[in-house]
Amino acid sequence: MPRKKLGSCLTDADCAGCDGSATACHLPIGGGDGRCGLKAAGCDQLGPGLTLPDPWNKVTNLCSTDANCAGVSVDFNVGKVIRDVTGFQSVKDAVVPYGMHACASVQILPERSCGVCAPCRKDSECAPIDVDQVAAQAFGPLGAVATVLLMDQVFGASDHRVNMYCDQVVSDYGYCRPCPNPFAPCGVDAPTSGAACAHGPCVSGTPLAATCSPCVADVCVTDPFCCDLEYGTWDQNCTDTARSVCGTTCP
């Protein structure tokens, strides 16, 4: 059996020897080894002996308010998705973080509910994942030309993206899953109006759609609030994120 990396896990028991409070195993959506981290905060009303229903028990944090979800993300194994769809076993695990910034209520029992950090209310909040950003993880130490050829073989004429949609697991919120054909968009509410791309990523203003540009799509993955066309706004945090994840020099 291959040796797991230090800090990786499959169950909470694997984290027993970790330093400090990193005693909970957080598993990535899509499969693969998890990573040891802090136990979830909030949700005092859960009570002893009760657990969240699948899939929330494996992939997210508990919460009482949105404040508990600040900075929370879930790991998503995009490499495994590509490998499963194409059958190309040469594609390696490639994990990216997906923001989980809203506290949604989940009914555990008729008289008891609990909050979980969730990423989406609708499909357009699930930004596509730009595989070019994780090509080194997914395709290993290949040369640049070999990587491009393999990417084109996997994706064909489409962009190098894994498309996502919002799976409504609880009443108003869901979590982002790959489309049935991850290489083709499947969301039913993808924005088509130019108003969703009214300004650039370096300028604060109205929320931007993930389809505006690859840079905006990367920001949407990191902070879905920036791309929430109904409730969000493209604020200073979004422009700072664009500067960080896109390599964009903003004035």
N, C-alpha and C positions, 0 to 999 in steps of 0.2 A: 504494500500500500504506500503511495507517495506521501512524503512528509508534508504536513501543512505548514504554511508560512507562519512565523511568529506573529501572534495577535489575530490569526484567522480562526474561524470556528464553524461548527455546524449546530451546536446546542449551547445553552448557557453553561453546561458543565465544562465545556472546553475553555471557558474563561476563568475558571476557578483560580488559576495561578497568576492572573494578570495583576499588575500593580494598581493601587488605588481603588477607585469605584467602577472600573471598566469590567463589570461582571455580567453584562447582558449581551447575548449574541444577536447582532442585527444582520439578517440574511438579505441578500440582494434579490429584487424582483428579477425573474428570468433564470434563477438558479446559480449555483456556485458557492464557494466558501463565503461565510459571513465575516464580520469583524467585531471584535469585542469593544463595547462602548458602555456609556452610562445607562443605568436603568431609566425608564421614562419618568417624566415629572407630571404631576397633576392627577386628575381623575380620582379624587379621594373617595367618591361615591361608589367606586368599583367594588370594594369590599373584599374580604379574604375568600380565597377558594374559587373566585370567578376569573375567567379569562376571556379575552376578546375573541370574536368569531374569526375564522379564516376569511380573507388573508391578512387582516389587520394584526393578528397575534404575532405574525412573523416579520412584518416589513415596516412598521411605523411606531411612533411614540404616542403614549397617552398624553392627554392634555385636559386642562380645565378651561383655559382661555387661549386666545390667539397668541398671547405673550409666551406661552409654553412652547410654541412652535417656531419662534424666531430662530432662524439659522438651522432649522431641522431639514434634513434631506434624506432621501432613501437611495440606496445604491441600486443601479440598474445595469444588468450584465448584457450590454448590447452585442458583445462578441458571441455569446451563446445563442442569442436570437438569430444572428446571421448564420451561425453554424447549423442550427436546427432547420432553418428554412432551405439552405442551399445544399446541405450535406457535405460541405467542404470542411473536413476535420482539421485542416491546416489553420483555420481561423481560431485564434486564441481568445480566452476571456478578456473582455475590455469593459471595465466598470466605470460608469459616469454617475455623478450625483444628480438627483431630481428633487427640486424644492418641494417641501411639504409645509406650507406656511399658514394654513387655515385650520382652526379647531372645529371639527364636525362631530355631531352627536350620533352615537351608535346605540341602538336599543339592545341591551344584553338580555334582560328579562322584561316581562310586561311592566314591572314596577321599577326597573333599574336601567339607567343608561350611562354611557361613558363617552368621553371625548377622545377623538383620535386626530392626529395631524394628517391632513389630506391635501393633495395638490390641485384639484380641479373641480369646477362646477359644470364645465361644458368642453366639447372637443377642442375648440380653438385655444384653450388654455394649456393643451398638451403639445408643447413645441416639438417638432421633429428633431431627432438627434443627428447631428452632422458627424458622420463616421470618419471624415477626414481628420477630425480633432483627436481621434483615438486610434488612428491607423497604426501607430507604432505598437500599441498594446495588442490590437486585433491581429495584425499580420506579421508581427515579429521583426527580427533584424534583416529584412529584405532590402535590397537596393531600391532606390527611388523609382526606377523604371519598372522593376518587378512588382513593386507595390501597386503602381498605377494599373498595370496589366491585370493583376489579380482583382483589384477593386472593380475594374470595368467588366471582368468576367462574372463577378458576383452580382453587380447592380445593373449590368447591361447599359441601355441608353439613359436610364433614369439618374437623377442626382444621387450622390452617395449619402443617402439619408434613410434612417429608420423612422417611419411615420407612426404617429401615436393617436389614440383617441381616449376619451374619458369614459371609463367603465363606471356607471352609476351603481355603487355598492350600497350607499346610504342615501337618505332622502334627497339631500341637496348637493352632495359631494360625491366624488369618486376618486379613483386613482388611474394613472395613465398606463395604458397597456399598448403593446404594438398592434398595429392594424392586422387583420387576417392575412393580407399580403403586405408585409412591412415596407415594401419598396414602392407602394402606391398610396396616396392619401385616401382616408376613408371617413374623415370627420364630416358630420352633417351640417355643421355650423361654421365651416371655415370662412373667414371674412373675405369678401370680394370688393368691398368699397375702398376707394382710394383714401377715404378719411382715416382708415386704420393705419395708413403710412404717411400721416400728415407732416412729419418732421423726421430728422435724422436721429440716430441713437445718441449723439452728443448733445442734444437739445432737450431740456425738460418740456413736458407738455402732456398731451393726451396719450393714452396707452397705445402701443404699437402691436401689430399682429406679427406672429412668428414668421409669416410668409413674406414680410417686407424685405428681409435680407438675411444672409447667413449670420451676420453679426447679431442682428435682433433675435434670431432663433436661438443663438447661444445664450443671450441674456435671459430669454424666456425660460430656458431650462434652469438657469441658476436662480431666478426670481420671478415666478409666474405672475406676481402682482403687477409687474411692469406691463404685462401683456393681457391682463384681464380687461377686455373691451367694455365690460358692463360696470365693474366696480373699481378697477385699478387706475393707476396714473403712472406716467413715465417721469419719475421724480429724480432727485439728485442721486439717490441710491442706484437707480437704473443707469444713469450716465456714468457713475463711478464703476459699475459692473461692466459696462461696455468698454470702458478704458482698460479694465483689467483682463477680460476674457477675449476681447477682439484685437488687442494690440492697437486700439484706436487712440490717436492723440487728439484730445478734445481741447478747444480753445478755452 
